Amino acid sequence: MARTNKRAKDNITEEAFQKLLDSPPPASLLPLTLNAFYWVDDSLQNLLKKNGWPNITRLQSQVLTCIDYGLIRTADIARHGGVSRQVVNRSVNELVNLGFLELTPDPDDKRAKVIEPTEEGKRIVLCALESLNEIEKVLAERIGADKLKLLRDILEMPRGAPLE
């Protein structure tokens, strides 16, 4: 009997899947927001490169922009970005090797270190912020300033805790 039920369930799943293929629903928020994020970050990468900066990874650009938000500990950056501390540590160490960041003792926790931009790091962060402003200006021209403001307002709205 369990076997029959499983097959019936498999057939329903196959039918439902085929229905999705035949008539897909509108894209969900996940790919839409990821595509928007990737567009902004790809634009940022291109503008940094255009201004003479070396190639950096997507996560490295996030680490650099997090510094502007005042996030100076890998744990805070990891939590903010939804990634592991190990992933952030690797990107931070790569940025240290590039000469953009340095690690100094955390005055609040002697076992930890805080992230600080070097002089060169301050320059790339400033270039990144100027590039992000340029990206917003171009986006306002492309979609309209009113729609960009609405987009920003929506993104800044509190959403509450994630669903469980």
N, C-alpha and C positions, 0 to 999 in steps of 0.2 A: 504494500500500500504506500509506503514511504517513497518507493521508487516511482510509482505513478504520480504522486503529488509533486515530486521533484521534476519529472518530465513536464507535467502541466505547468509548473512554475517556470521552467526553462522556456516552454513555448510562449507563455505570456510575456516573458522578458524579451524573447526574440521578436515577438510581434510589436511590442512597445518600442524596441530599439529600431526596428524597420520603419515604424511610424515616424520616429525622430529623424531618420535619414531622409524619408520622403518629404517631410514638412518640418524642418528644424524651427524651434522657437527662436525668438530674438536672443541675441547674445546676453549671457548673464553678466552681472557686475564684475566678476573676477577677471575675465579676459579684457573687458572694456577698461577697467582701471589699470590693469597691468600694461596694456598697450599705450595708454596715456603716460604712465610712468616711464616706460621704455623710450617713448618719443622724447620726453623731457631729458632723460639721462643721455640718450644718444646725441641730442642736440648739445648738451653740456660737454660731452666728450669731444665732439667735433669742434666746438668753440675753443676749448682748452688747447686742443691740438693746433688749431689755427693761430693761437696766440703763443705758440712755441713751447708748450708744456709737453712732457712725455706722456705716452699712453698710460692711462691708469684704468683699473678695473671698475666695474659698476659699484662694487662694494667699497672700493677705495674712495670713489667720489662721494658715496654716502657717508663714510667716516669723516671726510673733510667737511662736508656740509653740517654734520652733527656737531662738530666743534663750534661752529658759528651759533648753534642753539645752546651752547654751554655744556654739552655732554662731554665730559673729560675722562670718564672711566669706561673701560671696555665692557663691563657688565651693563652699564646704562645704555651704551650704543647698541649692544646685542639685544637688550630688551626692546629698545625703540625700533630696531630693524627686524625683530622677530627671527633672529638667527642666534647661533650658539656663540659663546664667548670665545671658543677656539677659532672660529671663522673670523671673528673681529680681531682677535690677537694676531692671526696670520696677516690680515690686511694692514693692521697697525705696524707690525714689524716690517712689512714690505715698504710702507710709507716712511718708516724710520731709515731704512736702507737707501731710499731715494733722497733723503735729506729734508723731508717735509715735516716730520714729527720727531719729537724726542720724548722719552719716558723719564719722569722724575718721581721721587718718593712721594707717596700720598701723605699729606700732613695729618689726615684723620685715621689712616690705617697703615701702619709701618710695614705690613706685609704686601701692600698693594702699591701700584704706580699710577700716576695720572698722565694723561696725554697732553702734550703742549706742542703747538706749532713752532717750528723754527722760523727764522726770518724768511727763508725761502717758502716755508709752509704758509706763513701769513700772506705772502704774495699770491700763491696759488689759490688760497681760500678767497682772497679778495677778487681775483680773476674769476673764480667760480661764481661768486655772488653777482658780479657785474654781468657775467654770462647768463645767469638765471634771470636777471632783470631784462636783458635783451630778449631772451626766450619769451618772457611774458609779453613784452611789447609786440613781438612778431605774432604771437598767438592772438593778442587783442586785435591786430590788424586782420588776421585771417578769420576769426570767428566773431569779432565784434567786442568792443570794450564792455558792453552791458552783459554779454554772455560770459566773458571771463570773470567779471565781478560776481555774477551768479554762481559760477563754478567754484570760485574761491569761498563764497559764503556757504555753499553747500558742504564743501570739504572741511570747513572750519566748524560746522555744527557738531555739537556733542552727540555721539551715537550710543553712549552707554557701554556697558561691558559686553564682550563678545557673547554670542549665544552658546549655551551649553547643551 
